[in-house]
Amino acid sequence: MSLSQTKQAMNAIIEVTGHETGTLRLDSKQRSVVVEMLYKNYESGEYLIKSEKANIDEKTRKKYISSQVSDVLKKQPIFNNNESYKPAKTGTRDTAMIAMKTLLEQMKLVGNDVVAEKIEKQIELRQIELDAKKVKKKVLVISDLPECLQQFSS
């Protein structure tokens, strides 16, 4: 069984940098080496790219892999002082949030502070709801678990 994309990227990053603790950012040379390592895994069938858009040619695949490396660096605690990833802006694509913010702007332009205040409260409630959904979407990657614990996941 091959490792997940995340685990392969983590392993490649650690192998290239020797990183153990603290915050890590790759320089361009390190990133190139990591991407090449993962591309070799792709060529050998170990690193799967599911996106049809990213699977057009070598350049596109390497760009996809590089963005995956960026995601791993941003989201994995080992590369961020063991702090969990917290998305900066949830709701930027939420249609209800967009509509409420547009209406809020309109109400502020016409000076309707009473309605603007109601809209701001609704925006706060929606933001709380979106943040809660984000936390619930965590996915357990069974292959990332030690073998002795994989039997306990469903």
C-alpha positions in Angstrom: 0.0 0.0 0.0 1.4 3.4 -1.0 1.5 6.4 1.3 -0.9 9.3 0.9 0.2 12.4 -1.0 0.5 14.3 2.3 2.7 11.7 3.9 4.9 11.4 0.7 5.3 15.2 0.6 6.1 15.4 4.3 8.7 12.6 4.0 10.3 14.3 0.9 10.4 17.7 2.7 12.0 16.2 5.8 14.5 14.3 3.7 15.5 17.4 1.7 15.7 19.8 4.7 16.4 17.6 7.7 13.6 19.5 9.5 12.7 18.4 13.0 11.0 21.3 14.8 9.9 24.9 14.3 8.6 26.7 11.3 9.9 25.7 7.8 9.8 27.5 4.5 11.5 26.0 1.5 13.8 28.0 -0.7 13.5 27.6 -4.5 16.2 24.9 -4.7 14.7 22.8 -1.9 11.2 23.1 -3.5 12.6 21.9 -6.8 14.3 18.9 -5.3 11.1 18.0 -3.3 8.9 18.4 -6.5 11.3 16.2 -8.5 11.3 13.5 -5.8 7.5 13.5 -5.8 7.4 13.5 -9.6 9.5 10.4 -9.6 7.0 8.8 -7.3 4.3 9.9 -9.7 6.1 8.3 -12.6 6.5 5.0 -10.6 2.8 5.0 -9.8 3.1 5.8 -6.1 2.0 9.4 -6.1 -1.5 9.6 -7.6 -2.9 12.8 -9.2 -6.6 12.5 -9.4 -7.3 15.9 -11.0 -7.8 15.6 -14.7 -6.8 19.3 -15.2 -3.5 18.7 -13.4 -2.7 15.6 -15.4 -2.3 17.2 -18.8 1.5 17.3 -19.2 4.7 17.2 -17.1 4.7 21.0 -16.5 1.1 21.0 -15.2 1.8 17.9 -13.1 4.8 19.5 -11.5 2.9 22.8 -10.8 0.2 20.7 -9.2 2.7 18.8 -7.0 4.3 22.2 -6.1 0.9 23.5 -4.9 0.4 20.3 -2.9 3.8 20.8 -1.2 2.7 24.4 -0.4 -0.5 23.0 1.2 1.5 20.5 3.3 3.9 23.2 4.5 1.0 25.4 5.4 -1.2 22.8 7.0 1.0 20.3 8.8 1.9 21.2 12.4 5.4 19.7 12.1 6.3 22.6 9.8 4.6 25.2 11.8 5.8 25.1 15.4 3.4 22.2 16.1 0.4 24.6 15.7 -2.7 23.4 13.9 -3.7 25.1 10.7 -6.4 27.7 11.0 -7.8 29.0 7.8 -7.5 32.8 7.6 -10.8 33.4 5.7 -13.7 31.0 5.8 -16.7 32.1 3.9 -15.1 34.0 1.1 -16.9 31.8 -1.4 -20.1 31.3 0.6 -23.0 32.8 -1.5 -25.0 33.7 1.6 -22.0 35.5 3.1 -21.3 37.3 -0.2 -24.9 38.4 -0.4 -25.0 39.6 3.2 -21.8 41.6 2.8 -23.1 43.2 -0.4 -26.4 44.2 1.3 -24.4 45.5 4.3 -22.4 47.8 2.0 -25.6 49.1 0.4 -27.2 49.8 3.8 -24.1 51.6 5.0 -24.1 53.7 1.8 -27.6 54.9 2.3 -27.0 55.4 6.0 -29.4 52.7 7.3 -27.5 51.9 10.5 -30.3 49.9 12.1 -30.5 47.4 9.2 -26.7 47.4 8.9 -26.4 46.3 12.5 -28.8 43.4 12.0 -26.9 42.3 8.9 -23.6 42.4 10.8 -25.1 40.1 13.5 -26.2 37.7 10.8 -22.8 37.8 9.2 -21.2 36.9 12.6 -23.6 34.0 13.1 -22.9 32.7 9.6 -19.2 33.0 10.2 -19.4 30.9 13.3 -21.4 28.3 11.4 -18.9 28.2 8.6 -16.0 27.9 11.0 -17.7 25.0 12.8 -18.2 23.2 9.4 -14.5 23.6 8.6 -13.5 21.8 11.8 -15.9 18.9 11.1 -14.4 18.3 7.6 -11.2 16.8 9.0 -10.4 13.5 7.2 -8.6 10.6 8.7 -6.1 9.2 6.2 -5.7 5.6 7.4 -2.3 5.1 5.7 -0.9 7.9 7.8 -1.6 5.9 11.0 1.0 3.4 12.3 0.0 -0.1 11.2 -0.8 -1.1 14.7 -3.5 1.6 14.9 -5.0 1.2 11.4 -7.3 -1.6 12.6 -9.2 0.8 14.9 -10.3 3.2 12.1 -13.5 2.6 10.3 
